[in-house]
Amino acid sequence: MSTTTTQRPEQRTTPAGKTGRLDLGEGRRAALLLSPTFLVLALVVLYPLLSAFHQSLFGSQSGLDADGFVVEGDVFVGLGNYVQIFAGTDAARFYNALWNTTFFTFTTVTLEVIIGIAMAVAMNRAFRGRALLRASILVPWAIPTAVSGLLWRWMFQADGIVNTLTNQQVLWTAEGFAAQAAVIVAEVWKTAPFIGLLVLAGMQIIPEEVYEAAKLDGANAWRQFIAITLPLVRPALLVAVLFRLLDSLRMFDLPFVLIGPRKSSVETLSILAWDESNQLQYGTASAFSIILLLYVAVIAYVFITILGADVVGEKKPKVVRARRRAQDPPAHDAPSSEPTQTKVTR
């Protein structure tokens, strides 16, 4: 007679109370470590924001009182500045600037996404001089915006290189659609590499085995791009688009340097706020700034909540999740806490 004993591994458990205390301690430690950052953000973000909103409730006045003395200063007007912006004397100029801001933002970002993805696909391939191409593509992004505006202003002059090459006499730096086209071209030239590099970073984490399996299934290059590349780089692409949208909504320096101030065809909300503050109308300028802030917040909310842009990296990429599922043992192989079984044979 022989006896065979099978010892099953014991299942270790952690008391629920201890786990809760550990989570609470880690939360307090994280809050303590982040407290300096929160303090700095409160000083450089929250205080100017509250100050701007407070200033938007006041209006500047100047003139003579009943005795003939000069009266200057700010007077509390409540929401009067906002009423003037939406339905008063500033309404026409405000809606024009709002339209220009929206038009420039979505037009430039759309073109930047198309060109940036094309750049990323080209740079992701192995060829001689790829490192030089990746370094040179950073040049437009590294040039300061004011310098880019001056460069393109020189090219778009009446006797500039653009009119010389096209054999046309277009007033690019004046009013009208030509000025808008000049701003769009300069903006796309400068910032398309930014989206291209972010998309390239997302493409490089895709395993090559995925493409090899698709080739074995008969998928061509276009099908691989649609079914594999775009879905897997979607998180990085959404974050890049979100950053570009928020930056384009605040567009100021490029149209200001390239075309100039007080040009209705290229006047954005930021330029409008600057012009009001330049005329010492700080209340109206602050109101424009608050409206622009709310507009930017709405766009950010749409991208983060509706389109699912993973800004802080909480969502794990599909490739990582697939690898982890492959490494995890099946549920039926989990350790059991059943007693030891003994089998006796004769």
Residue pairs with C-beta under 8 A, 6 or more apart in sequence:
1 344
1 345
1 346
2 344
2 345
3 342
3 343
3 344
3 345
4 342
4 343
4 344
4 345
5 340
5 341
5 342
5 343
6 340
6 341
6 342
6 343
7 340
8 335
8 336
8 338
8 340
8 341
9 335
9 336
10 335
10 337
11 335
11 336
11 337
49 293
52 286
52 289
52 290
53 286
53 290
55 282
55 283
55 286
56 81
56 82
56 283
56 284
56 286
56 287
56 289
56 290
57 76
57 77
57 78
57 79
57 81
57 283
58 74
58 75
58 76
58 77
58 282
58 283
59 74
59 75
59 77
59 80
59 81
59 283
59 284
60 73
60 74
60 280
60 281
60 282
60 283
61 71
61 72
61 73
61 74
61 75
62 70
62 71
62 72
63 70
63 71
64 70
64 71
65 71
74 282
74 283
77 283
81 283
81 284
81 286
81 287
82 287
82 291
84 90
84 91
84 284
85 91
85 94
85 284
85 287
85 288
85 291
86 94
90 284
93 264
93 267
93 272
94 269
94 272
94 288
96 264
96 267
97 267
97 268
97 269
97 271
97 272
98 269
98 295
100 180
100 265
100 266
100 267
100 268
101 249
101 251
101 268
101 269
101 270
101 292
101 295
103 180
104 180
104 183
104 184
104 187
104 248
104 251
104 255
104 266
104 268
105 245
105 248
105 249
105 251
107 184
108 184
108 187
108 188
108 191
108 244
108 248
109 241
109 244
109 245
109 248
111 184
111 188
111 192
112 188
112 191
112 192
112 194
112 195
112 244
113 195
113 237
113 240
113 241
115 188
115 192
115 195
115 196
116 192
116 193
116 194
116 195
116 196
116 198
116 199
116 240
117 195
117 196
117 199
117 237
118 196
119 137
119 192
119 193
119 196
119 199
119 200
120 196
120 197
120 199
120 200
120 203
120 233
121 203
121 225
121 229
122 133
123 130
123 133
123 134
123 137
123 196
123 200
124 200
124 203
124 204
134 197
134 200
137 193
137 196
137 197
138 193
138 197
140 148
140 189
140 190
140 191
140 192
140 193
141 190
141 191
141 193
141 194
141 197
143 151
143 190
145 190
145 253
145 254
145 257
146 253
146 257
148 186
148 189
148 190
148 254
149 186
149 253
149 254
149 256
149 257
149 258
150 257
152 182
152 185
152 186
152 189
152 258
153 173
153 257
153 258
154 160
155 161
155 162
156 162
156 172
156 173
156 182
156 258
157 163
157 172
157 173
158 169
158 171
160 172
162 170
162 172
163 169
163 170
163 172
170 178
171 178
172 178
172 179
172 181
172 182
173 179
173 182
173 258
173 259
173 260
174 263
175 263
175 264
175 265
176 265
177 265
179 259
179 263
179 265
179 266
180 265
180 266
182 258
182 259
183 254
183 255
183 258
183 259
183 266
186 254
186 258
187 248
187 251
187 254
190 254
191 244
191 247
194 240
194 243
194 244
195 237
195 240
195 241
195 244
198 236
198 237
198 239
198 240
199 233
199 236
199 237
199 240
201 236
202 232
202 233
202 235
202 236
202 237
203 229
203 232
203 233
205 317
205 319
206 228
206 229
206 232
206 233
206 319
207 319
210 228
210 232
210 319
211 224
211 228
214 223
214 224
214 227
214 228
215 224
219 227
230 237
231 318
232 317
232 318
232 319
235 309
235 310
235 315
235 317
238 303
238 307
238 308
238 309
238 310
239 309
239 310
239 311
241 303
241 309
242 300
242 303
242 304
242 309
242 311
245 299
245 303
246 296
246 299
246 300
249 269
249 292
249 295
249 296
249 299
250 270
250 292
250 296
251 268
251 270
252 268
252 270
252 271
252 274
255 263
255 266
255 267
255 268
255 271
256 271
256 274
259 265
259 266
261 267
261 271
261 274
261 275
262 275
267 275
269 288
269 291
269 292
269 295
270 292
272 288
273 285
273 288
273 289
273 292
274 285
276 282
276 284
276 285
276 288
277 285
303 309
304 311
308 315
